[in-house]
Amino acid sequence: MKKRGILNAALSAAIARMGHGDGLVIADAGLPVPPGVPVVDLAVIAGLPSFADVLAAILTELEVEHCLMAQESGTDLQLLAPCPPRLVTHDAFKLATRDARVLVRTGETTPYANIVLYSGVTF
């Protein structure tokens, strides 16, 4: 049994498969999932798990080079980003999710609580 870190097997495996420049989307409960993008659905009920909790857990295991958020997300959510996010319209954000390696669906119900984390390298 794994002692620490992300315990969800599908999410842990998805992070382990990330390569330099790959995108991982952390999505609120309502973000549309593009066809063909694998989903790790963590949503249990409205609000659980939260965007902030899932982001914090993923950041313990994923090296992030840069990130993308919708400009509509608002300052409070943008402050949670691991680096200053590149801001785009929500429509442009949804287009960017089409190229993601994986989409992680949370139970978050705050509008525009979504981010794309682009994997960096540790060397």
C-alpha positions in Angstrom: 0.0 0.0 0.0 1.2 3.5 -0.9 2.2 5.4 2.3 1.9 9.0 1.1 1.1 11.3 -1.8 -1.8 10.8 -4.1 -3.7 7.6 -3.2 -6.1 7.5 -6.2 -4.5 5.0 -8.5 -5.8 6.5 -11.8 -4.6 10.0 -10.8 -1.2 8.8 -9.5 -0.7 6.8 -12.8 -1.7 9.8 -14.9 0.8 12.1 -13.2 3.5 9.4 -13.6 2.9 9.3 -17.4 3.2 13.1 -17.8 6.1 14.2 -20.0 7.6 17.7 -20.6 5.0 20.0 -21.9 2.0 17.7 -21.4 -1.1 19.3 -20.0 -3.1 18.2 -17.0 -6.5 19.9 -16.5 -8.0 20.3 -13.1 -11.7 21.0 -13.8 -14.8 22.1 -11.9 -17.8 19.8 -12.0 -19.3 21.5 -15.0 -16.4 21.9 -17.5 -17.1 20.0 -20.7 -14.7 17.1 -21.3 -13.3 17.1 -24.9 -13.8 13.8 -26.8 -10.8 11.5 -26.4 -9.3 13.1 -23.3 -9.1 10.6 -20.5 -10.9 11.6 -17.3 -10.1 10.9 -13.7 -13.4 11.7 -12.0 -12.9 12.6 -8.4 -16.3 14.3 -7.9 -18.3 12.8 -5.0 -20.9 15.5 -4.2 -21.2 19.2 -5.0 -18.1 20.8 -3.5 -16.1 17.7 -2.8 -13.3 17.5 -3.4 -12.6 21.1 -3.9 -10.5 22.6 -6.7 -8.0 24.0 -4.1 -7.6 20.6 -2.4 -7.0 18.7 -5.7 -4.6 21.4 -7.0 -2.6 21.3 -3.7 -2.4 17.5 -3.9 -1.3 17.4 -7.5 1.3 20.1 -7.0 3.1 17.8 -4.4 3.8 15.4 -7.3 3.8 17.3 -10.6 6.6 19.6 -11.7 4.8 22.5 -13.3 6.5 24.7 -16.0 3.6 27.0 -16.7 -0.2 27.1 -16.4 -3.3 28.5 -18.1 -6.6 29.8 -16.7 -9.6 31.6 -18.0 -9.5 35.3 -17.4 -13.1 34.9 -16.0 -11.8 32.8 -13.1 -11.1 35.8 -10.9 -8.3 36.9 -8.8 -8.9 34.6 -5.8 -8.6 31.4 -8.0 -5.7 32.8 -9.9 -3.8 33.2 -6.6 -3.9 29.4 -6.2 -1.9 28.9 -9.4 1.6 27.5 -8.8 3.0 30.3 -11.1 1.5 33.4 -12.7 -1.1 31.9 -15.1 -1.4 32.8 -18.7 -5.0 34.2 -18.9 -7.2 33.5 -21.9 -10.9 33.7 -22.6 -13.0 30.8 -21.3 -13.7 29.7 -24.9 -9.9 29.6 -25.6 -9.4 27.7 -22.4 -11.9 25.1 -23.5 -10.1 24.8 -26.8 -6.8 24.2 -24.9 -8.3 21.3 -22.9 -8.6 19.3 -26.2 -4.8 18.7 -26.1 -4.6 17.6 -22.5 -3.1 14.3 -21.5 -5.7 14.0 -18.8 -8.6 15.9 -17.2 -9.2 15.6 -13.5 -12.8 16.4 -12.5 -13.4 17.8 -9.1 -16.7 18.4 -7.2 -16.0 22.2 -7.3 -19.0 24.3 -8.1 -17.3 27.7 -8.3 -17.6 29.0 -11.8 -14.4 28.9 -13.9 -12.5 27.0 -11.3 -10.3 25.3 -13.9 -6.6 25.3 -14.7 -4.2 23.6 -17.2 -0.9 22.6 -15.6 1.9 22.1 -18.1 4.5 19.6 -17.0 8.1 20.7 -16.6 11.2 18.7 -15.9 13.1 18.2 -12.7 16.6 18.3 -14.1 
